[in-house]
Amino acid sequence: ENPSHEFARTMHEELGRERLLRELIERIVNDQQRRPLAVLGFQPGATAADINKAFRFLSLKVHSDKTGGFHKSDTAFIIIQKARSIALAQIAAAAGAAAAP
């Protein structure tokens, strides 16, 4: 393949990834309802393992070290941290309530 075509294809793919990353960050930051499971991309019924896996995936995508310092990435990272904590607490509370006589 022509080196200039390869470079153009690579740049197009990189710009597409950057656009998707910015859209993800914007979605997280601009979600006014901030439902913990929705922030992490889940519906009710998600397990703690699901939540932790989603958090790890999203944190690697939105952390400012990975985004080149996109100005909203720090905010998005804090939001997903809080969403994870709240969602895990909700699961623990539901499990405790289910176990209570």
Steps between C-alpha positions, in 0.01 A plus 500: 500500500613853427664651814302824463173302484600302807577823688168654392310187611681498835426869557133449407473213750672705771270799444200267516618358833561850636151610394342197666701561817388862516139393443530247785642764734230749400228239561632425848548865596173629353268228637294712738333205671828326578343166580798289607415191295419707191830688526677166496279373217280255693139441590382386846609145568868554424739314725792642696733324257323670206535839665867453582575383148318799349680736735840362402413526131364855524777623729759393245308691233427828682795546736687821417824306456333314213312788338781745452350731759158550339349764731200296614679169550577566869133575564392186314746290702365636830143431386572137413684455833194629687264294284698185578494569875127572504412202279707261714339639816154449346585140415633436851188655655272294276690183589475585869129566473446174312691308768304657787215290638 
